Every structure is written in structure tokens, then in C-alpha cells.
Amino acid sequence: MSKTIRAAVYETHGNPPDVLRVVEQPWPSPAADEVVVQMRAAPLNPADINAIEGKYPVRPQLPATPGMEGAGVVVEVGGGARGVALGDQVILPHNFGTWREACAVKAEKLVVAPADIAPVQAAMLKVNPITAWRMLHDFVSLERGDWFIQNAANSGAGRAAIQIARELGYRSVNVVRRPELVPELEAEGGDIVLVEGEHLRDEVAERTARAPIRLGLNAVGGDSAVQLAKTLAAEATMVTYGAMSLQPLKIPNGMLIFKNLRFTGFWVNKWYDAASSAQRAETFAPLFDMAKRGLLRTKVEQAYSLADAQSAVAHAMRDKRGGKVVFEFGS
């Protein structure tokens, strides 16, 4: 009997628990420049949910397998594949479709991760930590002791920014919507954690002794982004990388005229498309080092088997989760 794998697929866009199903497929066969990766872990990200719903900017040809992140182990190597070896732990390329037990993928698209990083953590290094790292480096030249501010600080990217900033010596002001998150994010290394409100500017000024804040990270939009922008120093930059409120960013004219604030955006997919393999490796290196030392870690709320895909996506769509929902695959 031929060997098979299970894979999650959707043939039409819609409510993820309704349109997602798990099917059997043939065991993948690698081309000359490919390897077969047996999956170990894959997270369920908001972008994955949006893709199934048909709301994500990139729409794969249907039927499609979701999953923008994942890690696994190389179990077969094509004759012409270079740069990876049997037994390597690897991180899959973005937009590949990781919610499956095994896949054939071009060797050059893989990133080899240290074996001493747990597969669940390796599977979640490619989107949120990379997003946080690049936003903290590409827009404003921060030095040790400098401040930045972010909303949605309890999100995956927000927590990664806190952990990275702590390691680099940057100081963070973290804005959340739920008071119970304050001690949790302070324990993770957030220098200041505040609950969103109309007095945010005054609270930030008081807690930072009116230190200039030259970088803001916005994942919410709407009024939350405006309140964040009010805390920024003149000539500062706000980077928008999410729109959790589904509300547009309406910028008061004075922020442009009198403070000359710069508003820009970041999308990790575009960074991956433009980055060379050397640039990707250069970004991953410090993140691997932090992950190995336990300084960069994504909180997991619950792990599911692929057979429970409908329950997993329903869980991932809940509000007020305390961590990531992930698929774990057998070794």
C-alpha cells in the first residue's frame, strides 16, 4: 500500500471551520532540487484565517493548503539539492502551505534552524519575530536607552518586540486594552505597560519623564493609532503593520504640518520577497541565538493534531486568547 499524508485543504473561501477539511494525499516525491520535509509544528496565524476567508491580499489557487509558517525535519534529499542535509531542522518558506504532514520544497527556499530550538518555537520565528526585528531596525536608528511605543503589545509581534528590545537595550512603552495584561507584559520585559485610554499621551509623558519617542509600531489603526501618534516626538516615524480594529488610520493635519511625523507600513511578505538569502540569514542569526538562550519565546495556548483542524481554527479565531494555537505533528 502506497504511503500517504494528511493535509488540510479548502476548496472555497468562507468561514474557516466550515470550509476547511483534512484529506489524504500521496507521500511527496522530491524533484532534483527539492527535499522532503516531514512537518513537526505549524502555528495558526491571523493571516492564515484571513486567507481561508478570502480576505488576505495573496490568494493562492484553489484548492489550497493554509499555513504561512512551519518547521520540520528533512527526511529525503533530491539529487541536486544543496544547502540542507538529512535530519536538518528547517523553517519553511512563507506562503507555502504548512498545514500538512510532509511536503516537497526547493532546498534553496529553506532556512536551517539549530536543532536545539524546540520545533514549536522554530515554527514561529519567521513572521512575528522577523517583523519585530525589522521594524526595530529599518525605520529609525535606535540606540541603547532609546524609547519606542507600540499598541497591541500582547500580540505575537508585540511580545517579540518586547523580548528583542530587552536584549538590545531599547526601552518600550506597551499599550494594551485589558488591565490583566499589564503584569504579564511587565514580567516579559516591557518597561512600561499602559491600558489604552484618552489620557495616554499624558501617562506616557509622565512615565518616561517626557523622553522623546521616535518610533511607534501600530497594529490596530483607527483611534488607537491616533492616540499612539500623539505620544511621538517631532520628526518621529509610525510603522503600521496590522489593522486589528478594521478602522482606517485618519491622520490629523497638525501631525504632518507641525510635527512632521512620517507614516509608513511594513509587510513581512514583501521583506522576504526583496531580501537575499544572505540578508535573511543575517536577520535569523540573532533570533536563533535568542531562542536558544530562552530569551525569545512565543507563548502557546493549545496544540492540536491536524485531525482536529476544524477545532483548531475555531480556537484560533477566538478573542482574548492567552497565546498561540499550533498544530503539532508526530515525530
Backbone torsions as a table, in degrees:
resi	resn	phi	psi	omega
1	MET	NA	131.4	-176.2
2	SER	-70.0	148.2	-177.7
3	LYS	-75.6	141.6	-178.8
4	THR	-132.0	167.4	173.5
5	ILE	-127.6	164.3	170.6
6	ARG	-103.6	143.1	179.2
7	ALA	-142.2	144.2	172.9
8	ALA	-85.2	135.0	-179.9
9	VAL	-140.1	154.8	168.5
10	TYR	-133.6	137.3	-176.1
11	GLU	-103.7	-11.7	176.8
12	THR	-148.7	156.0	177.6
13	HIS	-80.1	150.4	179.5
14	GLY	164.7	-162.8	178.0
15	ASN	-64.4	118.8	-170.5
16	PRO	-51.6	-46.2	179.8
17	PRO	-62.3	-23.2	-178.6
18	ASP	-85.7	-35.9	-172.3
19	VAL	-99.1	-14.9	-178.5
20	LEU	-84.9	136.9	175.4
21	ARG	-143.1	161.1	-179.4
22	VAL	-108.7	127.4	-176.1
23	VAL	-125.9	162.4	173.3
24	GLU	-92.9	139.6	178.5
25	GLN	-135.4	160.0	177.9
26	PRO	-64.2	149.6	173.6
27	TRP	-58.5	132.0	-175.6
28	PRO	-66.8	145.3	178.5
29	SER	-114.4	122.9	-175.0
30	PRO	-78.8	140.5	168.4
31	ALA	-73.4	178.1	-174.2
32	ALA	-59.9	-36.7	-176.6
33	ASP	-97.7	15.7	-176.0
34	GLU	-115.6	165.5	170.3
35	VAL	-129.4	159.9	172.1
36	VAL	-99.2	127.4	178.6
37	VAL	-110.0	124.0	172.5
38	GLN	-89.9	120.2	-172.5
39	MET	-69.3	144.3	175.2
40	ARG	-113.0	-37.5	-178.2
41	ALA	-159.8	150.7	176.9
42	ALA	-154.2	128.2	179.2
43	PRO	-82.1	163.1	173.0
44	LEU	-106.3	101.6	-177.3
45	ASN	-93.1	157.2	174.6
46	PRO	-53.8	-36.8	179.4
47	ALA	-64.3	-32.9	176.7
48	ASP	-65.1	-43.7	177.7
49	ILE	-61.8	-45.7	179.3
50	ASN	-61.0	-37.2	179.7
51	ALA	-64.4	-42.9	179.2
52	ILE	-65.1	-37.1	179.4
53	GLU	-71.8	-16.5	-176.0
54	GLY	86.0	19.2	-175.8
55	LYS	-106.4	2.0	-177.5
56	TYR	-93.1	146.0	-177.0
57	PRO	-58.8	-31.3	178.8
58	VAL	-98.8	123.1	-179.3
59	ARG	-117.3	109.3	178.4
60	PRO	-71.1	158.9	176.1
61	GLN	-66.2	136.9	-179.7
62	LEU	-90.8	149.5	-4.1
63	PRO	-68.5	150.2	-174.7
64	ALA	-133.2	154.5	172.1
65	THR	-104.4	124.8	179.7
66	PRO	-75.4	175.3	174.3
67	GLY	116.6	105.6	-178.3
68	MET	-97.5	-6.1	178.6
69	GLU	-139.5	155.3	175.0
70	GLY	171.6	159.9	177.3
71	ALA	-135.8	149.3	179.7
72	GLY	-157.9	-169.2	-177.2
73	VAL	-121.8	136.9	178.1
74	VAL	-72.3	122.3	-178.1
75	VAL	-117.5	-14.2	173.8
76	GLU	-144.7	146.4	-178.7
77	VAL	-129.4	125.2	175.6
78	GLY	-67.3	158.3	-174.1
79	GLY	-60.3	-29.8	-177.9
80	GLY	-105.3	7.2	-177.5
81	ALA	-74.8	137.5	-179.0
82	ARG	-130.3	153.6	172.5
83	GLY	93.2	-11.5	176.3
84	VAL	-135.5	158.7	-177.6
85	ALA	-135.3	161.6	175.9
86	LEU	-53.1	134.1	178.4
87	GLY	89.5	-9.7	177.9
88	ASP	-64.7	138.6	167.0
89	GLN	-83.1	129.4	-174.8
90	VAL	-132.1	152.8	174.8
91	ILE	-102.3	130.9	-175.0
92	LEU	-76.1	154.0	177.0
93	PRO	-67.2	157.1	-178.4
94	HIS	-69.9	151.3	179.0
95	ASN	61.1	28.9	-176.5
96	PHE	-89.3	-34.0	-175.2
97	GLY	99.3	78.9	-169.6
98	THR	-94.9	-5.4	-177.3
99	TRP	-81.9	65.8	178.7
100	ARG	-155.8	160.3	-172.7
101	GLU	-76.7	-25.8	178.9
102	ALA	-159.2	158.0	-179.4
103	CYS	-155.5	153.5	171.8
104	ALA	-99.0	130.0	-174.5
105	VAL	-145.7	148.0	179.1
106	LYS	-61.6	131.8	-176.6
107	ALA	-59.2	-36.9	-176.2
108	GLU	-67.9	-16.5	-179.3
109	LYS	-86.5	-9.1	-174.7
110	LEU	-90.4	152.6	172.2
111	VAL	-115.4	121.5	178.8
112	VAL	-77.4	125.5	-179.8
113	ALA	-107.1	147.0	178.3
114	PRO	-56.3	139.5	-176.7
115	ALA	-67.3	-21.1	-178.0
116	ASP	-87.1	8.9	169.0
117	ILE	-94.9	127.4	-179.3
118	ALA	-57.2	138.4	-177.4
119	PRO	-53.7	-39.2	179.6
120	VAL	-61.6	-39.6	179.3
121	GLN	-74.0	-40.4	177.2
122	ALA	-59.8	-36.3	-178.4
123	ALA	-65.7	-18.4	-175.7
124	MET	-114.6	22.4	179.2
125	LEU	-90.8	-12.8	-166.9
126	LYS	-89.4	-23.9	-176.8
127	VAL	-105.6	-68.5	-173.8
128	ASN	-68.7	-48.7	178.0
129	PRO	-62.8	-39.8	177.3
130	ILE	-63.8	-42.9	177.9
131	THR	-58.1	-48.3	-178.8
132	ALA	-63.5	-45.0	-178.3
133	TRP	-60.6	-47.2	-177.1
134	ARG	-68.4	-38.9	179.3
135	MET	-66.5	-31.6	178.3
136	LEU	-79.2	-8.2	-177.4
137	HIS	-118.8	-27.3	-165.9
138	ASP	-94.3	-9.7	-170.6
139	PHE	-119.0	-36.6	178.5
140	VAL	-135.0	137.9	178.6
141	SER	-83.1	94.9	179.8
142	LEU	-86.4	146.8	174.6
143	GLU	-121.8	165.8	179.7
144	ARG	-54.3	132.9	-179.3
145	GLY	94.2	-15.5	178.4
146	ASP	-71.8	152.7	-180.0
147	TRP	-101.4	148.7	162.1
148	PHE	-135.5	164.1	-179.2
149	ILE	-130.9	145.7	179.1
150	GLN	-145.3	146.5	167.8
151	ASN	-96.7	176.5	-176.0
152	ALA	49.4	41.3	-174.2
153	ALA	-66.3	-17.3	178.1
154	ASN	-88.4	-0.7	177.2
155	SER	-72.0	171.7	178.6
156	GLY	-59.5	-46.3	179.2
157	ALA	-68.8	-36.9	179.5
158	GLY	-63.4	-44.9	178.5
159	ARG	-65.9	-38.1	177.1
160	ALA	-62.8	-39.5	178.5
161	ALA	-63.0	-40.2	177.5
162	ILE	-61.1	-47.7	-175.8
163	GLN	-67.2	-41.5	179.2
164	ILE	-66.6	-43.9	-179.4
165	ALA	-61.5	-39.4	178.7
166	ARG	-60.2	-41.9	-179.6
167	GLU	-68.6	-35.7	-175.8
168	LEU	-88.9	-7.5	179.1
169	GLY	87.2	10.2	173.5
170	TYR	-80.8	155.7	179.1
171	ARG	-111.1	138.7	-171.8
172	SER	-119.2	138.8	166.9
173	VAL	-106.2	122.6	-171.1
174	ASN	-119.3	124.0	-175.4
175	VAL	-108.3	129.2	-179.8
176	VAL	-131.6	170.8	-179.4
177	ARG	-104.4	-14.4	-176.2
178	ARG	-118.4	124.7	-177.4
179	PRO	-58.7	-31.1	-177.5
180	GLU	-66.2	-14.3	179.1
181	LEU	-81.4	-15.7	-174.7
182	VAL	-59.8	-56.3	-179.2
183	PRO	-64.2	-32.3	-179.7
184	GLU	-63.9	-46.1	-178.7
185	LEU	-75.0	-29.1	173.5
186	GLU	-64.3	-39.2	179.4
187	ALA	-66.0	-29.3	178.9
188	GLU	-79.4	-10.0	177.3
189	GLY	119.5	3.6	176.8
190	GLY	-66.6	123.5	-176.5
191	ASP	-67.3	-43.9	177.1
192	ILE	-133.8	131.1	176.9
193	VAL	-127.1	121.9	-175.1
194	LEU	-126.1	149.4	175.0
195	VAL	-87.6	132.4	-177.6
196	GLU	-56.4	138.6	179.4
197	GLY	-176.5	175.4	-174.3
198	GLU	-71.1	-15.6	-179.9
199	HIS	-101.7	21.0	-175.3
200	LEU	-58.4	-45.1	-177.2
201	ARG	-57.7	-45.5	-179.1
202	ASP	-67.1	-39.4	179.4
203	GLU	-64.1	-42.8	179.7
204	VAL	-63.8	-44.3	-179.6
205	ALA	-60.5	-41.9	-179.4
206	GLU	-67.5	-46.2	-174.5
207	ARG	-71.9	-27.4	-179.4
208	THR	-99.3	4.3	-175.6
209	ALA	56.7	38.9	177.7
210	ARG	59.0	30.1	175.8
211	ALA	-65.3	144.8	178.2
212	PRO	-69.1	134.8	176.6
213	ILE	-113.7	114.3	-172.0
214	ARG	-102.6	-2.7	-178.8
215	LEU	-139.3	129.1	173.6
216	GLY	-123.0	138.9	179.5
217	LEU	-116.0	118.9	-172.9
218	ASN	-115.1	120.4	176.2
219	ALA	-118.2	10.3	-172.1
220	VAL	-117.3	-48.5	-175.0
221	GLY	82.6	-170.8	177.1
222	GLY	59.1	-147.8	-176.6
223	ASP	-65.5	-31.4	178.6
224	SER	-58.1	-42.2	-179.9
225	ALA	-67.4	-38.7	179.3
226	VAL	-64.5	-44.5	178.1
227	GLN	-61.3	-37.3	177.7
228	LEU	-64.5	-45.5	-178.1
229	ALA	-62.0	-30.9	-179.8
230	LYS	-66.0	-20.3	-179.8
231	THR	-85.9	-10.0	-172.3
232	LEU	-81.2	151.1	174.9
233	ALA	-74.9	162.4	174.0
234	ALA	-58.0	145.4	179.6
235	GLU	70.6	10.1	-179.0
236	ALA	-77.3	171.5	-178.9
237	THR	-123.6	134.2	170.6
238	MET	-110.9	127.1	179.5
239	VAL	-106.6	120.9	177.6
240	THR	-99.6	126.2	-179.7
241	TYR	-129.4	2.2	178.4
242	GLY	-157.3	169.5	-177.7
243	ALA	-144.4	57.9	-172.9
244	MET	-61.4	-31.1	-179.5
245	SER	-78.1	-12.6	-174.7
246	LEU	61.2	19.2	178.4
247	GLN	-108.2	143.1	-179.3
248	PRO	-69.2	159.4	176.3
249	LEU	-89.3	110.1	180.0
250	LYS	-104.6	109.2	-172.1
251	ILE	-92.8	118.8	175.0
252	PRO	-59.2	140.3	-175.8
253	ASN	-57.2	-36.9	-176.9
254	GLY	-62.0	-28.4	178.5
255	MET	-65.7	-29.9	178.2
256	LEU	-86.0	-41.9	-174.2
257	ILE	-75.7	-50.9	-170.6
258	PHE	-94.4	-30.9	179.4
259	LYS	-102.9	-13.2	179.0
260	ASN	51.7	44.6	177.2
261	LEU	-70.2	148.9	177.4
262	ARG	-108.0	129.4	178.5
263	PHE	-116.1	125.2	-178.6
264	THR	-144.0	-179.9	-176.9
265	GLY	-132.7	165.4	176.4
266	PHE	-142.7	133.5	175.3
267	TRP	-133.4	117.6	-172.2
268	VAL	-61.5	-29.7	177.9
269	ASN	-60.8	-41.9	179.3
270	LYS	-66.8	-37.2	178.4
271	TRP	-62.7	-44.7	179.3
272	TYR	-60.6	-42.1	-178.1
273	ASP	-64.4	-33.2	-176.6
274	ALA	-89.9	-23.2	-174.4
275	ALA	-77.3	142.7	173.1
276	SER	-78.9	167.3	177.9
277	SER	-61.3	-34.4	178.4
278	ALA	-66.8	-40.4	178.8
279	GLN	-66.3	-38.8	177.1
280	ARG	-63.9	-45.3	-179.8
281	ALA	-62.0	-38.9	179.9
282	GLU	-63.9	-35.1	178.8
283	THR	-76.3	-40.8	-178.7
284	PHE	-67.3	-32.8	-172.5
285	ALA	-54.2	-53.1	-180.0
286	PRO	-68.1	-28.7	177.8
287	LEU	-70.0	-40.3	174.6
288	PHE	-59.8	-43.7	-178.7
289	ASP	-62.7	-43.9	178.3
290	MET	-64.6	-41.2	-179.3
291	ALA	-64.1	-41.2	179.9
292	LYS	-64.0	-31.7	-179.4
293	ARG	-89.1	2.1	179.0
294	GLY	76.9	14.8	-178.1
295	LEU	-91.4	-14.5	178.7
296	LEU	-129.2	109.3	-173.8
297	ARG	-146.1	132.2	178.0
298	THR	-95.1	128.7	-178.7
299	LYS	-73.5	133.3	179.3
300	VAL	-109.3	127.4	176.8
301	GLU	-86.0	-42.9	179.7
302	GLN	-159.1	143.3	175.3
303	ALA	-107.7	143.2	179.6
304	TYR	-126.9	156.4	167.4
305	SER	-83.2	159.7	179.8
306	LEU	-62.9	-28.5	178.8
307	ALA	-61.2	-23.9	-179.8
308	ASP	-101.0	36.6	-174.0
309	ALA	-59.2	-41.1	-179.0
310	GLN	-62.6	-44.3	178.3
311	SER	-64.7	-37.7	-178.8
312	ALA	-64.5	-45.6	-178.8
313	VAL	-69.4	-34.4	176.0
314	ALA	-62.5	-40.5	177.4
315	HIS	-65.5	-43.3	-178.4
316	ALA	-64.3	-22.2	-179.1
317	MET	-87.0	-4.8	-179.5
318	ARG	-71.3	147.9	171.2
319	ASP	-79.3	161.5	172.1
320	LYS	58.5	39.6	173.3
321	ARG	-75.0	156.5	179.5
322	GLY	-100.4	9.9	-179.4
323	GLY	169.6	-175.5	-176.4
324	LYS	-77.1	150.9	167.1
325	VAL	-100.3	133.8	-174.6
326	VAL	-135.9	156.2	166.0
327	PHE	-96.5	136.6	170.6
328	GLU	-118.4	134.9	-178.0
329	PHE	-109.0	151.1	-179.7
330	GLY	-62.5	151.1	179.2
331	SER	-78.7	NA	NA
